[in-house]
Amino acid sequence: MTFVNIEKRAFDLANYVLDNKSTIRNTAKYFSMAKSTVHYDLSYRLKKIDYPLYLEVSKLLQLNFNEKHLRGGQATKNKYKRQQKTSTFSNKC
């Protein structure tokens, strides 16, 4: 997706994040953009363009940031569960 208007891009990113409760990483992937670009648009550009929308987005981004370590821990737990199942299966063969 090619954006000509940076302000429109910031609005589109903000609306996507709010509608989907998305993280910066998932938003960047969806729009095929760098995470740093998405972060900059949502943290700095949006603040200057539409402050009330920025406040909504920043609350969600802060929530994502606060939960990040929990998601990482869960991913590690799932990884070791998968490895345990695979090793158990291969030992039976």
N, C-alpha and C positions, 0 to 999 in steps of 0.2 A: 504494500500500500504506500503510495507516494503522497506526501503532504506538501502543499505549496505554502499554506498559511500556518505558521507556527502556533498562533493562538487557537486556531481550529483544532490542531493536533493536540494541544494541551487539554482542550475541552473534551475531545474524543477519548483521550487516555483517562481523564478523570471520570467520565461517565462510565467507561468500561470497568474501571476499578470499583466504582460504587455499585454498579448493577450486578457484577459477578463476584463481589467480595474477593477480588483478585490480588495477588501479590505483585510486586514490581517484576519479578522474574517471569511469572506467567503472562503478565501484560506485555512485556517486551517480546516474549515468544509469539504471542498472538499477533502483534503488530509488526513482527520481523524487524525489531529495532534493538539497539544496544540498551542494556539495563541502565547504564549511566545516563543515556538520553532520556529515558522514561523518568528516572529519578529526578533529573534536573527540571524537566518540564513540570512534574507534579510538585516539586518542592520549592522551586524558585519562580518559574514563569507564571504558574497558575496563581501564586500568591499576589502577583502584580496585576493579573488580569481580572480575577474573580475571587476576592478574599473569602466570601462565605462558602463557596464551593471548595476552596483550598482547605478551610477548616474541617469540612466533612471528610475530605480525602486524607488529610493528615491524621485524623482520629483513627481511620481504618489502617493506615500505614503504621501507625504507632502500635496498634493492636497486633498487626502481623509481626512487627519487630519483637514485641514482648512474648509472642508465642513461638518464635523461631526456634529456640532451643528445645521446646517440647516436640516440635515436628521433627527436628534432627534426631532426637533421642528415639522417637518412634520409628523412624526410618532405619536406624541402627538395629533396633530390636527386631524389626521385620527381616532385615538382612541376615541376622544370625539364625533366625527361625528357618529361613529358606535354606541356609547352608546346612543346618542340622538335619532337615528333612532329606536333602540331597545326599549327605554323607550316610545317613541311616539307610536310605534306599540302595546306595552303591555297596554298602557292607553286606546286604542281604543277597546280592547277586553272586 
